Amino acid sequence: MLLLLLIVLAVTVASTPLLDRFLGRNAGWPIAAVFLALTVMVALQAPQVLGAGVPLEYTQPWMPRLGVDLHLRMDGLGWMFTMLVTGIGALIMAYSTRYFPSGRRLGFYFLMSLFAFAMAGLVLADDVVLLFVFWEITTIASFYLIGLSGPSASRPAIRTFLLTAMGGLALLGAVVLLVVRTGTTQLSVILSDTAWTQDTAFVSVVALLVIVAVFSKSAQFPFHYWLPDAMAASTPVSAYLHAAAMVKAGIYLAMRFTPAFGDLFLWNVLLISAGLITAVMGAFFALQQNDLKRLAAFSTVSQLGLLVAVIGVGTPQALVAASVHTVAHALFKSALFMVVGLVDIQTGTRDIRKLGGLRRRMPVTALIAALAALSMSGIPPLLGFISKESLFESFLHAPGPAWFGPLAGVLAVSASVLTFAYSFRFVYRTFFGASRSEEGTKEATAGEARGSFWAPAIVASLGGVLLGLTVPILDPLVNEVAANTTHVTSDAHLVLWHGFNAALVMSMAAIGLGALVASRSRAGDALAGRDFVPVSGVGVFESLYSGIIRLGKRTGDLTRTDSPAFHLGAPTVLIVALAAVAVIFGVDLPPAAGQTSFGLDWLLVGLMAAAVLAAVITRSRMAGLALVGVAGFTVALWLLFLGAFDVALTQFLVEILTVVVAVLVLRRLPKKFHPVKSGRKALTAVIAVAAGLSAGIAAFALTGRRELSPAAEYFLENAPADTGGTNVVNTILVDYRALDTFGELVVLGVAGLIIIAVLHSSGLLPVHGSRRVVVPSSNAAFSAEDNTVLMRTVGRYLMPLLVLWSLYLLFRGHNEPGGGFIAGLVGGSAFALLYLAAPSDKRAKIRLAYPAIIASGVLIAAFSGFLGYADGSFLRPLHAEIPLAWGGYFHFTTAFVFDIGVYLGVVGVLLTALNELGLDRGSPQNGEAENAGADPEKGRDSETDRDTTVLDDSTTGGKR
């Protein structure tokens, strides 16, 4: 059932583009129906999960080599939060269908469904790695949902993302420490293992990291400011993420880790103190707001503070109170946010200074707001009253000195006093009293919304009423949650009337003093808009952000230069220093295992040295490129003679294609290198010779001093049996370390897309002489069409052979030298030949959808990776023996499919480089010159040729 729930949510996410295309904003209805069906499905598990206390579990191997599995588990705590995710999600999706105007809402429904999927995965994850992955998905989805609201929401989205991502890093640190200490990633096993909790220093560090994650996600002081800042998002986003889902992720994490940290003094003090400070501060700021949405946002901060504080108490009674208030808060706060949206859409404003008297024109909305506000204020018989009494009772028994419990109770009552005051202000100033709208405005003429708009909100508000009147039905839930979070059996009995006790007195005090504050301050108007604190959280964040950026720029300035000499300085000095240390102190080396060099080695060294020396001396860029190519080919020959055929072939192909691509760039650069002063030449020559000799002598001295490494021995001995292939190099790339190769493929594909993006946005320097027109005389040289006839003739037959050879190398790569990368380079060479044989850049363009080829390569490789789940892990190769008609078997492996993806990715990137770097966008006249029978390239290189006349714009009067 657990896997089915996540699969249904994932399918819902994937189906949002299709739903949006055909239904537009009404796509929320089928999504809401799916969420409702999942809510019913989860509710049907209550007899087993809550009644019998038997959690649902599911395990599937995920990354077995790392010991990470797809562990899912639904106990009482997971059941409660899953019900909130799907139940409140169904209401919000239905509400969104009428909140937005007609039209497509692809980004909204996709991200909201993705967020629901991530939250469900988060609360069901029984593996800390899986929990972290889902935690981060919620952060990313919320970032996009906030930023989706428009340009003004970009900074709030960034601020929210950076802060919550910081909490994610803290959670990652805690996960790593726990896995290393316990040796398992399964969350339930970690929490039940008491060994790691015996180390006070270790458990304190982990607790601090978890606290940072909890505080950042649930908007606790000093991270409270992001939630009101995130109100730039649309109201449905606020109603779901910031009332019932995202902020509850922090609450869930705190409750989930209470078994490990509940008795830790650091945990108790930080959660209780920070939570109560947040509760009082948030309530005070809420009372100051004139914007209904910001008022609801600060009230959310305050209620979350109470939740965090009561979790910090850590007793079974406190966790019962936390679970009841979690449910109550999700209901009344989602209803209040939906009321904000109703008022905003119907009146065109959220400013309570412009509202008033809406009760007569929007009676249903007024009823919804009143019920939700009464529950939030703790008024009987609503569920909020019962949860507030439970909170007060728990605070009185807070751990610590005798005075700490009463002090916590006083602070909780103070926050509740302000809660009553701002709740009263929300309802009274909006729906009662005289209208403060100007005649003829939308506020003055607003009427009740359609029933389909306010129906989800009234369901949420009535939920608080019904659960308050029938609160004993929550006994199995709260007792099971308390047992899950404290490992102590709980026997709580929730009732509406507990008799006269301390909690009732505290509730009466909160209501009475709240009414007094509301009346004496004219429902908060005396406080609204006044700055009682000299700084704001957003201001502090922006100051820190700007300071960090400035520090980063100053740090970068230390090494920010385009001079290669500066960047090469550090490694050069390091190489020389290491060589000097080895010579001075003498390094004892093991004896060489046989002869370390042969005559052919020194011949190749001499050839390479000559090529490098000539490349350093030459002033011609083209000659320098050719000489560097000679050095590269020499290295490839050396590798070939050493027996590394795969590596040698790769080196040959890379050198060929590097020269081709580099030539396309050199056409746009000066033909000569700029002159360098003699003194600098001498200095750089000394440094280069010293570094080269140091590296060369070190390589010679260390060669042949050790046997094969254990890893090399393992691959040579086990690769054929493990992979079915005899080419160990290829099997390492596509079988053993396929994930690393897949990452490199993605980076290669991104590089190709970056080439396209950069050149289409900024372009390249023009080709030499592109602003000149070449007019051939009667004795002019052959045209480009004639000059390339030989190459085109050869290429006509050679290109198909190269393509066939590339496919041959691709098919044989698992057993013989070849593979996807080498085959892709050969295939790219075929297209390079076709490109170079063309008479002009316009006719050379290879009209293939190379971005699609890159994307298909990455997708095919990823697809082969997902096939691996059939054997338990991503990118695990699958094998099959296929019988042949003529006898024997053909060994097929999905690693070959992966290699096809590599092949397409390499070919796509090479096509991108040829097309994008070769096209001369800066010389539209080339086509005209070509049509006239002239060769632009020949004309550029023959400016002094007596048989060719070169005309500048000035000599032709600007005419072409």
Number of C-alpha atoms within 10 A of each C-alpha: 13 19 17 10 17 18 13 15 25 16 13 21 20 14 16 26 19 12 23 21 14 11 18 20 25 21 25 27 19 17 23 24 15 18 27 19 15 23 21 14 14 21 15 11 16 20 12 14 23 23 13 11 19 15 17 18 16 15 14 15 17 19 16 13 9 9 13 19 22 19 25 24 22 24 23 28 25 25 26 24 25 25 21 23 28 26 22 27 29 25 28 27 28 26 24 27 21 20 21 16 12 12 12 19 23 17 14 23 26 20 22 25 26 24 29 26 25 26 27 25 26 28 26 28 27 25 25 26 21 22 24 18 17 22 29 20 18 25 23 17 22 27 24 20 26 27 21 19 17 11 9 13 21 19 16 22 24 16 20 24 21 16 18 29 19 16 25 24 16 20 27 22 15 20 22 14 16 21 17 10 13 16 11 16 23 22 24 15 13 23 19 13 13 12 10 16 18 10 10 10 10 14 20 17 14 20 22 17 20 26 23 21 27 28 26 27 30 30 27 30 21 13 20 24 24 27 25 24 21 28 21 25 23 21 24 26 25 30 27 28 26 29 27 26 28 25 23 24 22 26 23 24 21 27 27 21 18 26 19 21 24 20 16 17 14 15 23 22 18 16 26 25 18 19 29 30 22 28 32 26 20 29 31 24 24 32 29 22 25 21 18 24 26 22 24 29 29 28 29 27 32 30 27 30 34 31 31 29 31 32 32 33 28 29 23 25 24 26 30 31 27 30 26 26 27 23 21 28 25 24 29 32 29 30 33 29 27 32 25 25 27 24 27 18 18 16 21 14 18 21 16 20 15 17 24 21 19 27 20 13 16 18 14 18 25 23 18 25 29 21 24 33 26 25 30 29 26 23 19 17 20 29 30 30 24 29 27 29 22 23 28 28 22 27 28 21 19 26 19 12 8 11 11 16 19 16 14 22 22 18 19 27 25 21 28 29 27 31 30 29 29 30 27 23 27 28 24 21 25 26 26 16 13 12 19 16 18 12 10 8 11 15 23 19 14 16 17 20 18 9 11 12 19 23 17 21 29 23 15 26 28 19 21 29 23 13 19 25 16 16 20 15 14 18 19 22 24 28 25 28 30 30 22 23 26 25 15 14 13 21 16 17 15 21 16 18 10 12 9 8 10 13 23 20 13 21 23 16 16 25 22 14 19 25 18 16 18 23 14 12 13 14 23 25 18 12 16 17 13 11 11 9 6 5 9 11 15 17 11 12 16 14 12 12 14 12 12 12 12 12 12 11 12 12 11 11 10 8 11 12 11 8 9 8 11 11 13 10 11 10 11 18 14 12 17 18 14 14 18 13 11 13 10 9 8 9 9 7 10 10 10 14 11 8 8 13 11 8 8 11 14 11 11 16 17 13 16 20 13 15 20 18 13 15 22 14 10 14 15 15 19 19 15 20 16 16 21 21 21 19 21 20 20 21 19 23 19 17 17 17 13 11 11 15 17 19 16 21 20 17 20 20 19 20 18 17 18 14 17 19 16 14 18 20 15 16 19 17 15 12 14 13 13 9 7 8 7 9 9 10 12 11 10 13 13 12 15 13 11 17 20 15 15 19 17 13 13 15 11 12 13 15 14 17 13 12 10 9 8 9 9 11 12 11 16 14 12 13 20 16 9 13 22 17 20 18 21 23 22 23 24 16 19 27 25 19 13 22 17 12 19 22 12 13 22 21 13 19 23 16 15 23 18 13 16 18 12 12 13 12 9 8 15 18 13 16 22 18 18 19 16 19 24 27 19 20 12 8 9 17 18 14 19 19 16 12 16 16 14 11 15 21 11 13 22 14 10 16 19 14 14 20 19 16 16 25 21 14 22 25 18 17 26 28 17 18 20 26 30 31 26 25 32 30 23 28 28 26 24 22 23 24 19 20 23 18 23 20 21 22 19 17 13 19 17 17 9 12 11 22 19 13 22 29 19 18 27 25 16 19 29 20 17 24 24 17 17 19 18 13 14 16 20 21 27 24 27 19 13 12 11 11 11 9 7 6 7 10 12 11 13 15 19 22 26 23 21 27 30 26 28 33 30 28 32 28 26 28 24 24 28 25 21 23 23 21 22 24 20 22 20 14 15 12 16 24 16 13 18 19 10 13 16 24 26 26 19 17 23 17 11 16 15 11 12 11 15 19 17 18 15 16 12 8 9 10 8 8 8 12
